[in-house]
Amino acid sequence: MVLEGNPEVGAPRTSDLQHPGNKGSCVLSSPGEDAQPGEEPIKYGELIILGYNGCLASGDKGRRRSRLALSRRPHANGVKPDVMHHISTPLVSKALSNRGQHSISYTLSRSHSVIVEYTHDSDTDMFQIGRSTENMIDFVVTDTSPGGGATEGPSAQSTISRYACRILCDRRPPYTARIYAAGFDASSNIFLGERAAKWRTPDGLMDGLTTNGVLVMHPAGGFSEDSAPGVWREISVCGNVYTLRDSRSAQQRGKLVENESNVLQDGSLIDLCGATLLWRTPAGLLRAPTLKQLEAQRQEANAARPQCPVGLSTLAFPSPARGRTAPDKQQPWVYVRCGHVHGYHGWGCRRERGPQERECPLCRLVGPYVPLWLGQEAGLCLDPGPPSHAFAPCGHVCSEKTARYWAQTPLPHGTHAFHAACPFCGAWLTGEHGCVRLIFQGPLD
């Protein structure tokens, strides 16, 4: 899965009509005033892609990167519902041909459609996310395969919608961010066909769901050392919250959850059926460890001179600048069932159990034997604790609280399944706990 940021949004929008110079760049501006050059932008929050450990495999370049900041635009480009029309289908094409008019179309039958027109909202900024590479999509998302990496090749069929969702952020404090299913297309329209799940609300308005849905999970207790996974919900086109459908694309919607909202919180997860994004607020990121802290922890771990208990060689975590290539000679390896850390060796293979299955020479437990890699995406960490635990079976290392949180967080998979995964590479977790405490041996001298 790859996420792209589009700094220059060229599609016509209501705000673009009122402010012809708006190109979508994010510069600080006072509410209701033009941006002042040279000032730092107000950051609404950041979206972090699960599965890339801080950098795409090909490197973060241009619009392709693993985390993206949403900042206040020079001019508001948000929209809000305005007028609802009941029309016959022959008139639909004419109603949708105005690219400057945002609208949502609900096809009820071949002869009856409802179109809700949207008007400019000077109080919000809109950001759109989806698989489409068209200009109206601010962040382009493609599927991630378990174990990290984007799904490539023409034969790979994506389950992510071209116009998956949109986030509207208040331009005034506290800069609340809200998520809605579906994004506006090149004609500034969201189209829900005859087979899409849609309905009339008790107050006479319309609402609906996208084909594979947009799921959101807010963590209990915030995204901190005391966090616990929340409950997955589905977000509608109008931003209402529903329980999950029986399967991802079922036409029958879940039940309305009236006491929950579509407001994104620090640590909220957004699943687009093939890609999962983490939302971090500026305040939450201040509590997260920095890259300098992660590097200091790496150097401190190496300064302790851990040794292989059998080969007696000194082990050291490689520099993140080297990238995740083939393990070097000093790379620490771990038996993920017991947590005993060794240097690489070739003994103990259990070929009848698979090429990665080895018998630990210290405790005789048989299981995967993998190299250890430090988790480098600081935004995925709940606390700045020492790198003491590793995910099984991939071997990514982080703090205990971070490891335990993600190991008990079920991420959507397929049409109705959930599975815990390593946030750094996306590999499905195995074993009783999904992670293991690392047991290092210090130097004998």
C-alpha positions in Angstrom: 0.0 0.0 0.0 1.3 3.4 -1.0 0.0 6.7 0.2 0.6 9.9 -1.8 0.2 13.5 -0.8 -1.0 15.9 -3.4 0.2 19.4 -2.6 -1.5 21.0 -5.6 -5.1 20.1 -5.9 -6.3 21.3 -9.3 -9.9 20.0 -9.5 -12.6 22.7 -9.3 -14.2 23.0 -5.9 -16.6 25.5 -4.4 -13.7 27.3 -2.6 -11.6 27.4 -5.8 -14.4 29.3 -7.5 -14.4 31.9 -4.7 -10.6 32.0 -4.4 -9.1 31.4 -7.9 -5.6 31.4 -6.5 -6.1 28.4 -4.2 -3.8 25.5 -5.2 -4.3 23.5 -2.0 -1.0 24.3 -0.3 -1.1 24.6 3.5 0.0 27.9 5.0 -1.1 29.5 8.2 -3.9 32.0 8.0 -6.1 33.7 10.6 -9.8 32.6 10.5 -11.4 34.3 7.6 -8.2 36.0 6.4 -5.7 35.2 3.7 -2.6 33.3 4.5 0.5 35.3 5.5 3.7 34.2 3.7 6.5 32.8 5.8 4.4 31.7 8.7 4.3 28.1 9.9 1.1 26.2 8.9 -1.4 25.1 11.6 -1.3 21.3 11.6 -4.6 19.5 12.1 -2.9 16.1 12.5 -1.0 13.4 10.6 -2.0 10.2 8.8 0.4 7.3 9.2 0.3 4.2 7.1 0.5 0.9 8.9 3.1 -1.4 7.4 6.0 0.7 6.3 8.1 1.5 9.4 8.6 5.1 8.6 9.6 5.0 5.0 8.3 3.4 1.7 10.5 0.7 0.3 11.5 2.9 -2.6 12.0 5.9 -0.3 9.7 8.9 0.5 9.8 11.0 -2.6 7.5 13.7 -3.8 3.9 12.7 -3.3 4.8 9.2 -2.2 5.5 8.9 1.5 4.5 6.8 4.5 3.1 9.6 6.7 1.3 12.8 5.7 0.4 16.0 7.6 -2.9 17.7 7.2 -2.5 21.5 7.6 -4.7 24.4 7.2 -5.1 25.6 3.6 -4.7 29.3 2.5 -8.5 29.3 1.8 -11.2 27.0 3.1 -12.4 24.4 0.6 -14.9 22.5 2.8 -18.5 21.9 1.8 -21.7 21.3 3.7 -25.2 20.0 2.8 -27.5 22.6 1.4 -30.5 21.7 -0.8 -32.1 18.3 -1.5 -33.9 17.6 -4.8 -36.2 14.7 -5.8 -35.7 14.2 -9.6 -36.3 11.7 -12.4 -33.3 9.9 -13.8 -33.2 11.7 -17.2 -32.4 14.9 -15.3 -29.6 13.4 -13.3 -26.9 13.8 -15.9 -27.7 17.5 -16.3 -27.7 18.0 -12.5 -24.3 16.3 -12.2 -22.6 18.1 -15.1 -21.8 21.2 -13.1 -18.3 20.6 -11.8 -18.4 23.6 -9.5 -21.4 22.2 -7.6 -20.6 19.4 -5.1 -23.5 16.9 -4.7 -24.3 13.5 -3.5 -26.7 11.4 -5.7 -28.8 8.6 -4.3 -30.4 6.4 -7.0 -33.5 4.9 -5.5 -34.9 3.4 -8.6 -34.6 3.7 -12.4 -37.1 6.6 -12.3 -36.3 8.3 -9.0 -33.1 9.8 -7.6 -32.4 12.1 -4.7 -29.6 14.7 -5.2 -28.3 16.6 -2.2 -26.4 19.7 -3.2 -23.5 20.9 -1.1 -22.4 24.5 -0.6 -19.1 26.2 0.3 -18.2 26.0 4.0 -15.8 28.7 5.0 -15.2 27.1 8.4 -13.7 23.8 7.2 -10.9 22.3 5.0 -11.5 19.1 3.1 -9.0 16.4 2.4 -9.8 13.4 0.2 -8.3 10.0 0.3 -8.7 7.2 -2.3 -7.1 4.9 -4.9 -7.7 7.3 -7.7 -4.7 9.4 -8.9 -7.0 12.2 -10.2 -6.3 15.7 -8.9 -9.2 15.9 -6.5 -7.7 13.1 -4.4 -5.3 14.6 -1.9 -3.8 11.3 -0.7 -3.6 8.3 -3.0 -3.8 4.9 -1.3 -3.1 1.5 -2.7 -3.4 -1.9 -1.1 -0.8 -3.3 1.4 0.0 -7.0 1.5 0.6 -8.7 4.8 4.2 -8.5 5.7 4.6 -5.0 4.2 4.9 -3.7 0.7 2.5 -2.5 -1.9 0.4 -4.9 -3.9 1.9 -4.5 -7.4 1.2 -5.7 -10.9 -1.8 -5.3 -13.3 -3.4 -8.5 -12.0 -3.7 -7.2 -8.5 -7.3 -6.1 -8.0 -7.7 -3.4 -5.4 -10.5 -3.4 -2.8 -10.0 0.2 -2.0 -12.4 2.7 -3.5 -11.2 5.2 -6.0 -12.8 7.9 -3.8 -12.7 6.2 -0.4 -13.3 8.9 2.2 -12.9 12.5 3.1 -11.8 14.3 6.2 -13.2 17.8 7.1 -11.1 19.8 9.6 -12.4 22.9 11.5 -10.3 25.9 10.6 -10.7 27.3 14.2 -9.6 25.8 17.5 -9.7 23.1 18.6 -9.3 22.1 14.9 -11.7 19.1 15.1 -11.3 16.5 12.3 -14.3 14.5 11.2 -14.3 11.6 8.7 -16.9 10.7 6.1 -17.2 7.8 3.8 -16.8 8.5 0.1 -15.0 11.3 -1.7 -16.1 13.6 -4.5 -15.1 12.6 -8.0 -13.9 14.7 -10.9 -17.5 16.0 -11.4 -17.6 17.0 -7.7 -20.2 14.3 -7.2 -20.6 11.2 -4.9 -22.8 8.7 -6.7 -24.5 5.9 -4.8 -26.1 3.5 -7.3 -29.2 1.4 -7.1 -27.4 -1.5 -5.4 -25.6 0.6 -2.8 -26.8 0.6 0.8 -28.8 3.8 1.3 -31.8 4.9 3.3 -33.9 7.8 4.5 -33.1 9.1 8.0 -35.9 9.8 10.5 -35.6 13.5 9.8 -36.3 12.9 6.1 -32.7 13.2 4.8 -30.6 10.6 2.9 -27.6 8.6 4.0 -25.7 5.6 2.7 -22.6 3.4 2.8 -19.8 2.7 0.2 -19.3 -0.7 -1.3 -16.6 -2.0 0.9 -17.1 0.6 3.7 -15.0 2.9 5.7 -14.3 1.5 9.2 -13.1 3.5 12.2 -11.8 2.4 15.6 -11.2 4.9 18.4 -8.9 3.6 21.2 -10.2 3.5 24.7 -8.2 5.8 27.0 -6.6 7.7 24.1 -3.4 6.7 22.4 -1.1 6.5 25.4 0.4 4.1 27.9 -3.1 3.3 29.2 -4.7 2.7 25.9 -6.9 -0.3 25.0 -8.4 -1.2 21.6 -11.9 0.2 21.0 -14.8 -1.2 18.9 -14.7 -1.1 15.1 -17.6 1.0 13.6 -18.6 1.9 10.1 -18.9 5.5 9.0 -21.6 6.6 6.6 -21.5 9.1 3.7 -23.0 11.7 6.0 -20.6 10.9 8.9 -23.0 8.9 11.1 -21.7 5.9 13.1 -23.1 2.4 12.6 -22.3 -1.1 13.9 -20.5 -3.3 11.3 -22.5 -5.1 8.6 -22.6 -8.9 8.5 -19.9 -8.8 5.8 -17.9 -5.9 4.4 -20.2 -5.3 1.3 -23.6 -6.5 2.6 -26.5 -4.3 1.5 -28.1 -4.3 5.0 -26.6 -1.6 7.2 -25.7 -2.0 10.9 -27.5 -0.3 13.7 -27.0 3.4 14.3 -24.7 4.2 17.3 -26.2 7.4 18.6 -23.7 8.1 21.4 -20.6 7.9 19.1 -19.4 10.4 16.5 -17.1 10.6 13.5 -14.7 12.9 15.2 -11.2 11.5 14.9 -9.2 11.1 18.1 -5.5 10.6 18.7 -4.9 7.0 17.8 -8.0 6.5 15.7 -7.6 3.8 13.0 -9.2 4.2 9.6 -9.6 1.1 7.5 -10.3 1.4 3.8 -10.5 -2.4 3.0 -7.0 -2.9 1.9 -5.2 -0.1 3.8 -5.2 1.0 7.4 -4.3 4.5 8.5 -3.5 5.8 12.0 -4.6 9.4 12.9 -2.3 11.3 15.3 -3.1 14.7 16.7 -0.4 17.3 17.2 -0.8 17.0 21.0 -0.5 13.2 20.7 2.7 13.4 18.6 4.3 15.6 21.3 4.0 12.6 23.6 5.4 10.1 21.1 9.1 9.4 21.0 11.1 11.3 18.5 13.5 9.9 16.0 16.4 11.2 18.1 15.0 9.3 21.1 14.7 6.1 19.0 18.3 6.5 17.8 19.5 7.2 21.4 17.8 3.9 22.5 19.5 2.0 19.7 22.9 3.4 20.7 22.2 2.6 24.3 21.2 -1.0 23.5 24.4 -1.4 21.5 26.5 0.2 24.2 25.4 -2.6 26.6 27.3 -5.0 24.2 24.8 -7.8 24.2 26.4 -11.1 23.2 25.3 -14.3 21.6 25.1 -16.8 24.5 26.6 -19.6 22.3 28.9 -18.0 19.8 29.9 -15.2 22.3 30.0 -12.6 19.5 28.9 -9.1 20.2 25.6 -8.1 18.8 24.4 -4.7 17.5 21.3 -3.2 16.0 22.1 -1.8 12.6 21.6 1.9 11.8 18.2 2.7 10.3 20.0 4.6 7.5 21.2 1.2 6.2 17.6 0.2 5.6 16.1 -3.3 6.0 18.3 -5.3 3.7 20.1 -8.6 4.4 21.1 -8.9 8.1 24.7 -8.1 8.8 27.1 -10.1 10.9 26.3 -8.4 14.2 22.5 -8.5 13.7 20.7 -9.9 16.7 18.4 -12.8 16.0 15.6 -14.1 18.3 13.7 -17.3 18.9 10.2 -15.8 18.9 8.7 -18.5 21.1 11.0 -18.0 24.1 12.6 -14.6 23.4 16.3 -15.7 23.7 18.5 -13.4 21.6 21.4 -14.9 19.7 23.7 -14.0 16.8 23.0 -15.8 13.5 23.9 -19.5 13.5 23.0 -22.4 11.2 22.3 -25.1 13.8 19.1 -26.3 15.3 17.1 -26.5 12.1 13.9 -28.5 12.1 13.3 -29.0 8.4 10.2 -31.0 9.0 8.7 -27.9 10.6 9.8 -25.4 7.9 12.9 -23.5 7.0 12.5 -20.9 9.7 11.8 -23.3 12.5 14.8 -23.7 14.9 15.4 -25.3 18.3 16.7 -22.7 20.9 19.9 -24.1 22.3 19.1 -22.6 25.7 15.6 -23.8 26.4 14.9 -26.3 23.5 11.7 -24.6 22.4 11.1 -24.9 18.7 9.8 -22.0 16.7 10.6 -19.2 14.2 14.1 -17.8 14.3 14.3 -14.3 12.8 16.5 -11.2 12.8 15.5 -8.3 15.0 14.7 -4.9 13.5 13.9 -1.7 15.4 10.6 -0.1 14.9 11.4 3.3 13.3 8.0 4.9 12.8 7.8 6.9 16.1 4.1 7.8 15.5 3.1 4.1 16.0 4.6 4.0 19.5 2.4 4.6 22.6 5.3 5.6 24.8 9.1 6.3 24.7 9.9 3.1 26.6 13.0 1.0 25.9 12.9 -1.5 23.0 12.3 -4.6 25.1 9.7 -6.6 23.1 9.5 -8.0 19.6 6.5 -8.9 17.4 6.1 -12.6 16.4 7.0 -13.7 13.8 8.5 -10.7 12.1 10.9 -9.5 14.8 10.2 -5.8 14.9 11.2 -4.4 18.2 9.5 -1.7 20.3 8.5 -0.9 23.9 6.4 -3.4 25.9 3.3 -1.2 26.0 3.4 -0.6 22.3 3.9 -4.3 21.5 1.1 -5.4 23.8 -1.3 -2.7 22.5 -0.9 -3.7 18.8 -0.9 -7.4 19.6 -4.4 -7.1 21.0 -5.7 -4.7 18.3 -7.7 -6.7 15.7 -7.3 -5.1 12.2 -9.9 -5.7 9.5 -8.9 -8.4 6.9 -11.0 -9.4 3.9 -14.8 -9.2 4.0 -15.5 -10.0 7.6 -12.3 -11.2 9.3 -10.0 -9.5 11.8 -6.4 -10.2 12.7 -3.7 -8.5 14.8 -0.7 -7.4 12.8 2.6 -5.8 13.3 2.1 -2.0 12.7 5.7 -1.7 11.3 5.4 -4.2 8.5 1.8 -5.5 8.5 2.7 -9.1 9.1 0.0 -11.1 10.9 1.0 -11.9 14.4 1.2 -15.5 15.7 1.7 -17.2 19.0 -0.3 -16.9 22.2 0.6 -13.2 22.8 1.7 -12.0 19.4 4.9 -10.6 20.9 7.7 -11.8 23.1 10.0 -10.2 25.8 13.5 -10.2 24.6 16.2 -11.9 26.7 19.6 -10.6 26.1 22.9 -11.9 27.5 25.4 -9.2 28.6 29.1 -9.3 28.0 31.0 -11.9 30.1 33.7 -9.5 31.0 
